[in-house]
């Protein structure tokens, strides 16, 4: 089992920045593909950014150039740096760990990000 705990969510003004962290425990996550998902009120959860075990990254078009996902395997932690935040970035951000070949998939409880003036 992998336990994931997100932190760093907050209320921020448009144009501001936040850094989310996802701390893993229970198992090392170096072989997992990690993702950050967002769920806005009344909407489905969507993948925002992902980083594979091989350090390939991908982003949803709406955050490209503004968000950066990274991982620090020695600390068993994944980060999401969010710059130039917009109101449409508001939502609960969830961390996900996935090891597809072993059918292992874990979720954190989420952290709230609110972008509003």
Number of C-alpha atoms within 10 A of each C-alpha: 9 17 16 23 18 23 18 15 18 16 14 18 15 17 14 14 18 18 16 23 22 26 19 21 15 10 10 14 24 18 13 18 20 29 25 26 19 23 19 17 10 7 9 9 15 14 18 23 23 25 21 19 17 10 14 11 16 16 19 12 9 11 17 12 11 13 20 19 24 19 20 12 14 9 12 17 21 26 23 23 14 20 17 15 22 18 15 12 21 20 22 18 28 26 30 24 25 19 16 10 6 7 7 12 15 14 18 19 14 22 21 19 22 21 20 16 9
